[in-house]
């Protein structure tokens, strides 16, 4: 017993020592990375890590300009229970002889990147020679965007969630089957497991189709990524009309399962991962939403508001009790695939994203972390050119499509004033009155890699400076 007690005391002292060392000498910054509807999360993390390891193309980072970074290297991740983000395999997919987009991750993963930095501040000037370079560990936490949107469910009752879902489903073609099935279902009928499973199956099919079609709000997210919860009662519910149900009814059981989903699925994610994040980047495919029309753009704006609501300090008792004074310091909304537009269009894409962020902040009554919007391409897959067509100069981007064809395209001209798009989207317009916007599915470019030079990108260094730059100088 004495030996066992001594062992536990020694372990406790060692743990405290590690914590003190980490807090004062080797601080850890946790960066959360997520994305809405196929925005390129895996490519973003891979390109970010590669460009930090080989920072020749990261000149907008102050630490790179000043030479503060003495070394960068990958380390074993600290959390033994999380899968490691497979950086090497994803990089090989992007840079091989036949480059391809890597498979997206379907669960939480993590990667630790450690920086050896020149001493700074008072310690750098007085004791830098004694203490040597300082260290910073960057833990990049990758998780599905659907799980982030799920946090917005914590403040909703089953009745409110059902009402909101059933209100928007008729405006989405993918929801027709579930609208019909729900209309013929009596919420007050006695609960029947077979009926519940059928409703959940039809509803899950809608969510799957909606996500494939580019809709942003596709909650509950675990219906799309069930893992070992597949087939469990906690994933066997669906929205029904009504405000309350009698005891033993289908409605009442659906409500019970919805509450269990919040308690058994969303809450553990928040406690284990989300509540520990210091900085956050949310990737958004704004161009795809514009291409799909006003309804898709408005849906994306609402999803951004849900995201900000999850980060809002004191939003509800659930978040306040678990955060215990911690909060995310910075949130970046990054519009991806800027390489699908000529650089002359990038200011309009950034302005549109910034306007959506402002409206989302107002909608969420957000007041908390520092927020910013930016248009980026984590991996540049096109080159620019200008052609004369009918005596007019047309700005184009040229690249290789997924089927191997080389094309040069103009995706359309975004308006100088974002309200030209946001106003009709908010008013429920069915299509754009002016402008026709298209997108292409480009393949990764064939690259010739130069030592010290990371992957080609657009403003990835600006994004990194906003997210972590203050910790590197």
N, C-alpha and C positions, 0 to 999 in steps of 0.2 A: 504493500500500500504506500509506504514511504517513497519507494522508487517511482511508483506511478504518479504520486503527487508531485515529486520533484520534476518528473518529465513534463507534466502539464504546466508547472510554474515556469520551467525553462522555455517551453513553447510560447507561453504568454509573453514572457519578457522579450523573446525574439520577435514576436508579432508586433509588439509595441515599438521595438527598435526599428523594424522595417517601416512602420507607419511614420515614425518621426523622421527617419532618413528620407523617405519618399516626399514628405511634406516640405522639408526644409532644403534638401540637397538634390533630390531627383524627382521634381514634381511631375504629375501625370495630368494630361489634358485629354479628356474624352470627347471625341468628335463623332456625333451621330450623323449617319448618311442614309437618307431614304428618298424615295421618288414617287411621284404620282403617275400611274398609268404608263409604264414602259418608257420612262424618261432617260434611261441609260445609266442606272446606278452602278452596275458592275464595271462598266467602262470608265466611269468617273473615278472610282476608287483606284482602279488599276493605273490609270493615267496619272492621277495625283501622286500615288506612291512612287511610280517610275520617275516622274519629274522632280520629286523631292530627293530621290536617291541620285539622280543625275540632273542637277538644277541649271544646266546651261540655258534653258529656255524659260526660266522663272525670274526674269530680270525686274519684274514689277514688285518683287518681294524685297523689302528693305534689308532683310538679313542676308540675302544673296548679294545685293549691291554692296553692302558694307563688309562682306566677308566674315560675318559673325558665325556662320555655320562652319564648324571645323570637320564635321563628319556626320553621316547619316547611315543608319544600318537597321536591318530588320532584327527583331528579337522574338524569342518565344512569347506567345501571348500569356498574360497573367491569369486569365480565367480558364481553369482546367476543364470546365464543363461545357464550354462553347466551342463550336467548330471554328477552325481557322479560315479566314478568307483566303481562298486559293489563288493568291496573287500570281504565282509562277505559271500556273496553267492558263489563267486568263491572259497574261502577257504573251504567252506562246501562241494563243489563238489569234491575237491581234497582230503579231509580228512575224508569223510563219510564212513559208513560201506561198501558201494559199490562205491569206488572212481571212478571218471570219469573226463575226461578233460572238463573244462568249455567252454561254448559257447564264441566265439570270439566277441569282440565289433565291431560295424559297424559304429561308429561315434566318435567324440571327446568326451572324458570324463576326469575327473580330480579328484585327491585325495590329500589332504593336510596332511602331516606327520610333526609333530613338535618335535624338539629336545630341551631338557633342558641340557645345556652344562656347564662344569666347566669353570670358568673364565680363560682366557689365555692371554699371552703376557703382556704388560705393565699394562693394567687394572687388569689382574689377580693377578699380584704380588703386586700392590700398593693398589688397591681399591676393590679387589675381595670380601673382607669381607663386604664392604658397598653395592656394587651393586648386589651381589649375582650371581647366575648362569645366563649365557647369553642364548639367544634363537635363534634358526634357524628354519625357516619354509621351508619344502621341498614340493613344488607343483609338483606332478607327472602328466604330461599331456600325455594322451594316444590317439594316432590318427592312422588311417590306413596308411600303407606304400604306398598304391596307391596314397594318397594325397601328400605325400612327393615327389614321382616321378613326379607328375603333375607340380611341380615347375620348372622342366626342360623344360616345354613347353613354359614358359614365354619368353625365348630368341629365339623362333622358329617361323617362318612364317607357314601359313597353307601349302604352297607348300613344304617347307622343311620337315615338319612333315609327310605329305602324302608320300613323296618320301622315307623317312626312314622306315615307316611302311610297305609300299608296297614292299620294298626290302627284309625285313626279313620274311614276311608272307609265301612265298613259302617254307621256310625252317622249317616251323612249320605245322605239319599235321592238327592242329586245324584250320588253316587259309584257307584251301582249298576252302570251300564254299564261303568265301568272295572274294578270288582271282578270282574265276569264275564269281561272280556277278559283281565285279568291271570291269573285262575285257569286259563285254558286255554293259557297261554303257558309254554313250557319255557325257563327262564332259561339253561340250558346248551346250547340249540340254537345252531347256527352262526349268526353274525350275518347278518342280512338287512336291508338298508336299508328295504325296503317294510314289513317288520314293525315296525321302529323308528318309521317315520313314522306308521303306523296307531296304535300305542300312544300316541305323543306327541299325535296328533290327538284321540283319545278322552280322554286325560288333560287336555288343554287345554280340551276341552268341559266336563269336570267342573269345572275351576277357574273357568271363566266362569260356570257355573250356580251354583256355590257362592258366588262373590262377589255375584252378583245376589240370592241368597237371604239375604245378610247375615252369612255366616260370615267371621270375622276372619282366620284363618290360611289364606291361599291362595297359598302359595309353590310354585314359583319365580315371583316377580312379573313377570319379563319375558315369561313365557308369555302374560300378560294384556295387556301393553303392549310388543309385540315391536319396533316401529319398523323400522329397517333390518336387524334381525337375523332377521326373519321368514323361516322356511324353512331357516335355517342349522343345521348339526349341533349347535351349542351350545344350541339350543332344541329339539332333537329327541331327548329322552330322557324316561323315565318310570320310576316305582318298580317294582321287581321283588322277589319274595321271594328269600331266600337270603342267604348271608354272603360268598360269593366265587364267582367264575366261572372256568372254564378258559379258556385262551388262545384267542382267536378267537370266543368265545361272545357271545351277545346281552347277557348280564349284564355281561361285561367291557367291552364297548363303551359300554354305558349308564353304567357307572362312569367311564370315560374322559371322556365328555361332561359328566357332572355335575361332575367336577373342572375341566374347561375352563370351565364356567359360572362356577364360583367364581373362577377365575384371570382370565378375560377379560371378565366382566360385573360381578360383585360388587366385586372388588378395585379396578378403575378408578373406580367410583362412590365407594368409600370414599376413595380417594386424592384425587380431584378435588373432591368436594363434602362428604361427611359429616365427614371428619377436620378440616375447617376451621370447623365450627359451634361457636359459643360458648354459645348458649341454644337450647332445643328445646321446642316444644309439640306434643303428640300429641293429636289430636282423636278422641274415642271416642263412638260412638252407643250409649250404655248402654241407653237406653230401647228401642231396636230389639231389642237382644239379650234384654232382659227379656221383651219381647213375644213373641219367637220361642221362648222356653222355656229350661229349665235347661241343655241342651246348648250352646246358642248363648252363654249367659252364661259357662259354663265355658271355652268356646273363646276368648272374648274375654279372660278372665283369663289364659289361657295365652299369648295373643298379647302381652299387656302384659308378661309375664315375658320373652318373647323380645326385646321392645324394650329392657327394662332390661338384659338380658344383653349387647346390642350396645353399651350405654353403660358397661358395667362396666369400670373400670380394671384392666388386667392380666388380662382374661378369657382371653386366649390370646396366643401369640407374634405372631400376625398383627396384632392391634390394637395391642399394646404397641410393636411395632417401627415402625409407621406413625405413631402419635400423637406420639412423641418428646416426651413430657412434657405435651402439650396434652390437655385434656379438656373436655367439656361441663360448664358450671358449674351450670346449672339445667335441670330438666325438668318441664314442666307437663302433666299428663293432664287434659284438659278434656272433661267430659261435655257434649255439645252438645244443642241443641233443648230447653233448659230451659223455653222458652216453650210447650211442649206440655203442661206441668203448671202447675197453680195454684201461686202462690208458697208456699203452705202446705206443698207437697210438696217444695220445693227442698232443705230440709235433709236429707230422706231420700235424695234423688238424690245429693247431695254425699257423704253418709255411705257410701252404697253404693260410689261411685267410690273414696273413700278406703280402704275396706276391701279392694277389689280391688287397689288399689295396694300396700297393706301385704302382701297375700298374694303378689303378683307380686314384690315385693322379697325376700321370704323364699325364694320358689321360685328366683329368679335369684341368691340370695346376694349381693344388690347392696349395695355400699358405695362411694359416689362422689359424684355430683352431688346438689345439693339438689333434692328432689322435692316436688311438691304436687299435690293433686287439687281440682277445682273444677267446678261446674255453671254453664254459660253459655248464652246465645243471642247469637250475633254479630249477628244481625238479628232483632228481635222481630216475629213474624208473627201474634200473637194478642193479644186483650185478655181480661181476667178478668171474671167475673161470678159471682154466687151466686144460685141459684134455690131456691125452696121446693118440694120434691117430697114429697107425702104427709106434710106437717108437718115434714120434715127439710130443713135447709139443705145444699145440694149445691154445692161449689165447682167451677166450670167454666172452660174457656178457649174463646173463640169466635174463629173466623177463616174465611178463604176457602179452600176446597179447590181443587185443581188444575183441577177441572172447573167452577169458578166458583160452586159452591154455598156458602152461608154455613151453618156448623154450630157448635153449642156442645157440647162433649164433656167427659167425665170419664174420663181414661185409666186409672183405677184408683188404689188407695191403696197406695203403697209402704210396706213395714213399717218401723217405727222401728229394728229391729235388722237390719242387713244380713245376718246369719247365716241369717235366715229364707229368704233367697234363695241365698246362696252355699253353704250346707251341702248342700241337695238337688242343686244344680248339680254340686258336687264329687263327690257320691255317685252320679251318673249317673241321676238321676230323669228320667222321660220328660216329666213335666208338673208344673206347680205344684199342690200340694194345696190351697192357699188363695190366693184372689185371681185375678183375670182382668185381664190388662193389655193394653191396646190402644194403637195409635198411628194417627195420621191424617197424610196428606200435605198439609200446608198450603202455599198459594202465598204469595209475598211480598205484604206489604200495600201498598195504595196510599198513597204518602207525600206529605206536603206539607213540603218541605224549608225549614228556617229557616237563614239564614246564621249560621255559627259553631256550629251544632248538628249533630253527626254523626248517623249512622243510629241509630235506637232499638235498644237492646241490653239484655242482662241480664248484668251482671258482666264485661263486656269490659274495663272499666277496672281491675277487680281483677286480671284475667289479665295485662294490660299492666304493671301495677305490679310483679307478681311477676317477670315476664320481663325488663323493661328499666328499671324504676323507679330502681334504685340508680345507674344510669349517667346519669340525667337531673338528679340533685340534687347 
